[in-house]
């Protein structure tokens, strides 16, 4: 891999030079505490969302202890800059897993404990930390069906991959059992629950609500359907259902928040081809034309916008992308709809349906048929939303179990 990178270095001026330098550990993070800090790593947006309550709990429990956070993707870093910058000593981009880049960044940080959030396991990094005597813990771990199959192809490698972890704190018994079937040490693997449930969700007050409505040019008569974290192919299905609903509910408005905001322009064109007036969130203030569909092309706002919704749909689930976080709309007491593909959140999706706060749909027809009665009877939507909110409250507590294990690792050997 090192040789491949060297071969492509002459092309580096054509790419984001600052990011390349960070990914190769040519630029090292600043602001590292002199005492060994706690190092938390989150891959992307979903893992950063999981890391937020963890970092907040670490800061409360260990106010004098340094905390550094690394993130791999650009979108994950953008969210971390918004949510975590003032709560940690430094944020930096995780370098690629080359031996020399890992050595440079690891030698710079010298952590007391390394906390990996969910799934982004880099063999070079983990082995370096093990050799350096750093205790490692996996928190909020999950093993998707595809990962389980891949791990099963090379069980000896899988055992070596997980061996350096002192503890693997998994989201569900299903995730724990998948690791056990791969032959991992049962004493290391625990079911702690999902720490995403413990993220504090500030209720939306009337003043904030009115500010959002004014900024989005929505009237009090409008009903908002929020389709969040959508992927290519899903918007067409959602727009088909919306078209049938809008025929009977003219006050209905649709907000589409693509998982990748770079797709916002394409979605706007798809919206207009479907016969609706679409507008980007970044231009809505200057656009005098009324709209039916708003496309969110900003980062970090979707979580709050669920608080405006009468009904929500969480994407990545109508087509086989594995699904996304169902808790953000549920925390606001909003009914949550999602598709059949929730492999990334199997237990959460099943339990939400069981609670009555969520429903699974397979296509545009089922999406239409599920939403129509919730629009026609506000009491029905209110009851379903209340069940979703109670589901979130009932499942909190994972963060304390995780904090207990991290506390054990911070004790002198």
C-alpha positions as CSV (number, residue, x, y, z in Angstrom):
1,X,0.0,0.0,0.0
2,X,2.9,2.3,0.8
3,X,4.4,1.7,-2.7
4,X,1.0,2.5,-4.3
5,X,0.7,5.8,-2.4
6,X,4.2,6.8,-3.5
7,X,3.3,6.0,-7.1
8,X,0.3,8.4,-6.9
9,X,2.0,11.2,-5.0
10,X,2.9,13.1,-8.2
11,X,-0.9,13.5,-8.8
12,X,-1.5,15.0,-5.3
13,X,-1.6,18.7,-6.5
14,X,-4.9,17.8,-8.3
15,X,-6.6,16.8,-5.1
16,X,-7.3,18.4,-1.6
17,X,-3.7,18.9,-0.5
18,X,-4.5,19.6,3.1
19,X,-6.6,16.5,3.4
20,X,-3.9,14.3,1.8
21,X,-1.3,15.6,4.2
22,X,-3.6,14.8,7.1
23,X,-4.4,11.3,5.8
24,X,-0.7,10.6,5.4
25,X,0.1,12.0,8.8
26,X,2.4,14.6,7.2
27,X,0.6,17.2,9.3
28,X,0.2,16.0,12.9
29,X,-2.6,17.2,15.3
30,X,-2.0,20.2,17.5
31,X,-3.2,20.7,21.1
32,X,-2.4,17.2,22.4
33,X,-2.4,17.3,26.2
34,X,0.9,16.5,27.9
35,X,-0.7,13.8,30.1
36,X,-1.9,10.7,28.2
37,X,-5.4,11.6,26.9
38,X,-8.4,9.5,26.1
39,X,-8.5,8.9,22.3
40,X,-11.9,8.5,20.8
41,X,-12.2,7.5,17.1
42,X,-15.4,7.8,15.0
43,X,-15.5,6.8,11.3
44,X,-18.2,9.1,9.9
45,X,-21.5,10.9,10.6
46,X,-23.3,7.9,12.3
47,X,-20.3,7.1,14.5
48,X,-19.8,10.8,15.5
49,X,-23.5,10.9,16.5
50,X,-22.8,7.9,18.8
51,X,-19.6,9.6,20.1
52,X,-21.4,12.8,21.2
53,X,-23.0,11.4,24.4
54,X,-19.8,9.4,25.1
55,X,-17.6,12.5,24.9
56,X,-20.0,14.5,27.1
57,X,-20.0,11.7,29.7
58,X,-16.2,11.5,29.6
59,X,-15.9,15.3,30.1
60,X,-18.2,15.2,33.0
61,X,-16.5,12.2,34.7
62,X,-12.9,13.3,33.9
63,X,-12.9,17.1,33.7
64,X,-9.1,17.2,34.0
65,X,-8.4,14.4,31.6
66,X,-7.5,15.3,28.0
67,X,-9.8,14.0,25.2
68,X,-8.8,13.9,21.5
69,X,-11.2,12.8,18.8
70,X,-10.3,11.5,15.3
71,X,-12.7,11.2,12.4
72,X,-12.2,9.6,9.0
73,X,-14.7,11.2,6.6
74,X,-15.2,14.8,5.6
75,X,-18.9,14.8,6.5
76,X,-18.1,13.2,9.8
77,X,-15.5,15.8,10.6
78,X,-17.9,18.6,9.6
79,X,-20.4,17.3,12.2
80,X,-17.7,16.8,14.8
81,X,-16.6,20.4,14.3
82,X,-20.1,21.6,15.0
83,X,-20.9,19.2,17.9
84,X,-17.6,18.4,19.6
85,X,-15.0,21.1,18.9
86,X,-15.6,23.0,22.3
87,X,-15.7,19.7,24.3
88,X,-12.4,18.1,23.3
89,X,-8.8,19.2,23.3
90,X,-8.3,18.5,19.6
91,X,-10.1,17.1,16.5
92,X,-8.1,15.6,13.7
93,X,-8.4,13.5,10.6
94,X,-7.5,9.8,11.1
95,X,-4.6,8.9,8.8
96,X,-4.6,6.0,6.5
97,X,-3.5,2.7,8.1
98,X,0.1,2.7,6.8
99,X,2.7,1.6,9.4
100,X,4.6,4.9,9.1
101,X,1.5,7.2,9.4
102,X,0.1,5.3,12.3
103,X,3.4,5.4,14.1
104,X,3.7,9.1,13.6
105,X,0.2,10.0,14.9
106,X,0.3,7.3,17.7
107,X,3.6,8.5,18.9
108,X,2.3,12.1,18.9
109,X,-0.8,11.3,21.0
110,X,0.5,8.6,23.4
111,X,-3.1,7.9,24.7
112,X,-4.0,6.3,28.0
113,X,-7.0,4.5,26.4
114,X,-8.2,4.2,22.8
115,X,-12.0,4.1,22.4
116,X,-13.2,2.9,19.0
117,X,-16.8,3.8,18.3
118,X,-18.8,1.1,16.3
119,X,-16.9,-0.5,13.4
120,X,-13.8,1.3,11.9
121,X,-11.1,-1.3,12.9
122,X,-7.7,-0.6,11.4
123,X,-5.3,-3.6,12.0
124,X,-2.2,-1.5,11.8
125,X,-3.4,1.1,14.3
126,X,-4.7,-1.5,16.8
127,X,-1.5,-3.6,16.6
128,X,0.6,-0.5,17.1
129,X,-1.4,0.5,20.2
130,X,-1.2,-3.1,21.6
131,X,2.6,-3.1,21.2
132,X,2.8,0.3,22.9
133,X,0.8,-1.0,25.9
134,X,-2.3,1.1,25.2
135,X,-5.6,-0.4,26.4
136,X,-8.3,-0.5,23.7
137,X,-12.0,-0.8,24.0
138,X,-14.7,-1.1,21.3
139,X,-17.9,0.6,22.2
140,X,-21.3,0.6,20.6
141,X,-20.0,-2.3,18.4
142,X,-22.2,-3.8,15.7
143,X,-21.6,-6.5,13.2
144,X,-23.6,-6.3,10.0
145,X,-24.6,-9.5,8.2
146,X,-22.1,-8.8,5.4
147,X,-19.3,-8.1,7.9
148,X,-20.2,-11.3,9.8
149,X,-20.0,-13.3,6.5
150,X,-16.6,-11.7,5.6
151,X,-15.2,-12.3,9.0
152,X,-16.3,-15.9,8.8
153,X,-14.2,-16.4,5.7
154,X,-10.9,-15.7,7.6
155,X,-11.6,-16.7,11.3
156,X,-7.9,-16.7,12.3
157,X,-7.5,-13.1,11.0
158,X,-10.8,-12.1,12.7
159,X,-9.6,-13.4,16.1
160,X,-6.3,-11.6,15.7
161,X,-8.1,-8.4,14.7
162,X,-10.2,-8.3,17.8
163,X,-7.6,-9.7,20.2
164,X,-6.1,-6.3,21.3
165,X,-9.4,-5.1,22.6
166,X,-9.8,-5.4,26.4
167,X,-13.6,-5.2,26.0
168,X,-16.0,-5.3,23.1
169,X,-19.2,-3.5,24.2
170,X,-21.9,-4.5,21.6
171,X,-25.2,-2.8,20.8
172,X,-27.3,-6.0,21.0
173,X,-27.2,-9.7,21.8
174,X,-27.4,-10.3,18.1
175,X,-24.1,-8.4,17.6
176,X,-22.5,-10.2,20.6
177,X,-23.6,-13.6,19.3
178,X,-22.1,-13.0,15.9
179,X,-18.7,-12.3,17.5
180,X,-19.1,-15.4,19.7
181,X,-19.8,-17.6,16.6
182,X,-16.5,-16.3,15.2
183,X,-14.7,-17.9,18.1
184,X,-13.9,-14.7,20.1
185,X,-13.3,-14.9,23.9
186,X,-16.8,-14.6,25.6
187,X,-15.3,-12.9,28.6
188,X,-14.3,-9.9,26.5
189,X,-17.7,-9.4,24.8
190,X,-20.6,-7.7,26.5
191,X,-24.0,-6.4,25.4
192,X,-24.1,-2.8,26.6
193,X,-27.0,-1.4,24.5
194,X,-26.8,1.5,22.0
195,X,-25.3,4.7,23.4
196,X,-27.2,6.7,20.7
197,X,-30.2,6.4,23.0
198,X,-28.3,8.4,25.6
199,X,-27.7,11.4,23.3
200,X,-29.5,14.3,25.0
201,X,-32.2,15.7,22.7
202,X,-33.2,19.2,23.5
203,X,-37.0,19.6,23.0
204,X,-38.1,22.1,20.4
205,X,-39.6,25.2,22.0
206,X,-42.2,27.4,20.4
207,X,-39.7,30.2,19.7
208,X,-37.2,27.8,17.9
209,X,-40.1,26.2,16.0
210,X,-41.3,29.6,14.7
211,X,-37.8,30.6,13.7
212,X,-37.4,27.4,11.7
213,X,-40.8,27.9,10.0
214,X,-40.0,31.5,9.1
215,X,-36.6,30.6,7.7
216,X,-38.1,27.8,5.7
217,X,-41.0,29.9,4.5
218,X,-43.5,27.5,6.0
219,X,-46.9,28.6,7.3
220,X,-48.7,27.3,10.4
221,X,-51.2,25.6,8.1
222,X,-48.4,23.5,6.5
223,X,-47.8,19.9,7.5
224,X,-44.2,18.7,7.0
225,X,-43.1,15.2,6.0
226,X,-39.3,14.8,6.5
227,X,-37.5,12.1,4.5
228,X,-34.0,12.0,6.1
229,X,-30.7,10.3,5.0
230,X,-32.0,9.3,1.6
231,X,-29.9,7.4,-1.0
232,X,-30.0,7.3,-4.8
233,X,-33.2,5.7,-6.0
234,X,-35.2,6.4,-2.9
235,X,-36.2,10.0,-3.7
236,X,-38.1,8.8,-6.8
237,X,-40.1,6.4,-4.6
238,X,-40.7,9.1,-1.9
239,X,-41.8,11.7,-4.5
240,X,-44.3,9.2,-6.0
241,X,-45.9,8.7,-2.6
242,X,-45.8,12.4,-2.0
243,X,-47.6,13.1,-5.3
244,X,-50.5,10.9,-4.3
245,X,-50.7,12.4,-0.8
246,X,-50.4,16.0,-2.1
247,X,-53.5,15.5,-4.2
248,X,-55.6,15.2,-1.1
249,X,-53.5,17.3,1.3
250,X,-52.5,20.5,-0.4
251,X,-51.0,21.9,2.7
252,X,-48.4,19.0,2.9
253,X,-44.8,19.9,2.3
254,X,-41.9,17.4,1.8
255,X,-38.4,17.9,3.1
256,X,-35.8,15.6,1.5
257,X,-32.4,15.4,3.3
258,X,-30.0,13.3,1.2
259,X,-27.3,11.4,3.0
260,X,-24.8,13.0,0.6
261,X,-25.6,16.7,0.2
262,X,-23.6,16.9,-3.0
263,X,-26.7,15.1,-4.6
264,X,-29.0,18.0,-3.7
265,X,-28.9,19.5,-7.2
266,X,-29.8,16.2,-8.8
267,X,-32.7,15.7,-6.4
268,X,-34.0,19.2,-7.2
269,X,-34.0,18.4,-10.9
270,X,-35.8,15.0,-10.1
271,X,-38.4,16.9,-8.1
272,X,-39.1,19.3,-10.9
273,X,-39.3,16.5,-13.4
274,X,-41.9,14.9,-11.1
275,X,-44.1,18.0,-11.4
276,X,-43.3,19.8,-8.2
277,X,-41.6,23.1,-7.4
278,X,-38.4,22.3,-5.5
279,X,-36.0,24.6,-3.7
280,X,-32.6,24.1,-1.9
281,X,-32.4,25.1,1.7
282,X,-29.5,27.4,1.1
283,X,-31.6,29.4,-1.4
284,X,-35.0,29.3,0.1
285,X,-34.7,32.7,1.7
286,X,-34.0,34.4,-1.6
287,X,-36.5,32.4,-3.7
288,X,-39.9,34.2,-4.0
289,X,-41.6,31.2,-5.6
290,X,-43.7,29.0,-3.3
291,X,-42.5,25.4,-3.2
292,X,-43.8,21.9,-2.4
293,X,-40.4,20.2,-1.9
294,X,-37.5,21.5,0.1
295,X,-34.1,19.8,-0.4
296,X,-31.7,20.1,2.6
297,X,-28.2,20.9,1.3
298,X,-26.6,21.8,4.6
299,X,-24.9,19.6,7.3
300,X,-25.9,19.3,10.9
301,X,-29.5,20.5,10.6
302,X,-31.5,17.4,9.9
303,X,-31.7,16.3,13.6
304,X,-33.5,19.5,14.6
305,X,-35.7,19.6,11.5
306,X,-37.2,16.3,12.5
307,X,-38.8,18.3,15.4
308,X,-41.0,20.2,12.8
309,X,-42.3,17.0,11.2
310,X,-45.7,15.5,11.5
311,X,-44.3,12.2,10.0
312,X,-40.8,11.1,9.3
313,X,-39.2,8.6,6.9
314,X,-35.6,7.4,7.5
315,X,-33.8,6.5,4.3
316,X,-31.1,4.0,3.3
317,X,-33.8,1.4,4.0
318,X,-36.1,1.2,0.9
319,X,-33.1,0.0,-1.1
320,X,-30.3,-2.2,0.3
321,X,-28.1,0.4,2.0
322,X,-28.5,-0.9,5.6
323,X,-30.6,1.9,7.0
324,X,-29.8,4.9,9.2
325,X,-30.4,6.2,12.7
326,X,-34.1,6.0,13.7
327,X,-33.7,7.7,17.0
328,X,-33.5,11.3,16.0
329,X,-37.2,11.6,14.8
330,X,-38.3,9.2,17.5
331,X,-36.8,11.4,20.2
332,X,-39.0,14.3,19.0
333,X,-42.1,12.1,19.4
334,X,-42.4,11.8,15.6
335,X,-43.8,8.7,13.9
336,X,-41.0,6.9,12.2
337,X,-41.4,5.0,8.9
338,X,-38.6,3.1,7.2
339,X,-38.0,0.4,4.6
340,X,-37.2,-3.3,4.8
341,X,-33.4,-2.9,4.7
342,X,-32.3,-2.0,8.3
343,X,-29.4,-4.4,8.6
344,X,-27.3,-1.7,10.4
345,X,-30.1,-1.3,13.0
346,X,-31.8,-4.7,13.2
347,X,-32.7,-4.7,16.9
348,X,-33.5,-1.0,17.0
349,X,-35.9,-1.3,14.0
350,X,-37.6,-4.4,15.3
351,X,-38.1,-2.9,18.8
352,X,-39.4,0.4,17.5
353,X,-42.0,-1.5,15.4
354,X,-42.9,-3.6,18.5
355,X,-43.3,-0.4,20.6
356,X,-45.8,1.0,18.1
357,X,-43.7,4.0,17.3
358,X,-42.4,2.8,13.9
359,X,-43.7,1.1,10.8
360,X,-41.9,-0.7,8.0
361,X,-42.9,0.0,4.4
362,X,-41.7,-1.7,1.2
363,X,-42.6,0.6,-1.7
364,X,-44.3,3.9,-2.7
365,X,-47.8,2.3,-2.3
366,X,-47.2,1.2,1.2
367,X,-45.6,4.5,2.1
368,X,-48.7,6.3,0.8
369,X,-51.0,4.0,2.6
370,X,-49.1,4.3,5.9
371,X,-48.9,8.1,5.8
372,X,-52.4,8.9,4.6
373,X,-54.3,8.0,7.9
374,X,-51.6,9.8,9.9
375,X,-52.3,13.0,8.0
376,X,-56.1,12.5,8.1
377,X,-56.1,11.9,11.9
378,X,-53.7,14.1,13.9
379,X,-54.5,12.1,17.1
380,X,-53.3,8.9,15.4
381,X,-50.0,10.6,14.5
382,X,-49.7,12.0,18.1
383,X,-50.3,8.6,19.6
384,X,-47.7,6.9,17.4
385,X,-45.2,9.7,18.1
386,X,-45.7,9.3,21.8
387,X,-44.9,5.6,21.6
388,X,-41.7,6.4,19.6
389,X,-40.6,8.9,22.3
390,X,-41.2,6.4,25.1
391,X,-39.3,3.8,23.2
392,X,-36.2,6.1,23.3
393,X,-36.5,6.9,27.0
394,X,-37.0,3.2,27.9
395,X,-33.7,2.1,26.2
396,X,-31.4,4.7,27.7
397,X,-28.5,3.6,30.1
398,X,-25.9,2.1,27.8
399,X,-23.5,5.1,28.4
400,X,-23.2,4.3,32.1
401,X,-22.2,0.7,31.3
402,X,-19.6,1.9,28.8
403,X,-18.3,4.5,31.2
404,X,-17.8,1.8,33.9
405,X,-15.6,-0.2,31.6
406,X,-13.6,2.8,30.5
407,X,-13.1,3.7,34.1
408,X,-11.6,0.2,34.8
409,X,-9.1,0.7,31.9
410,X,-8.0,4.0,33.2
411,X,-7.0,2.5,36.6
412,X,-3.2,2.0,37.0
413,X,-2.2,-1.5,36.0
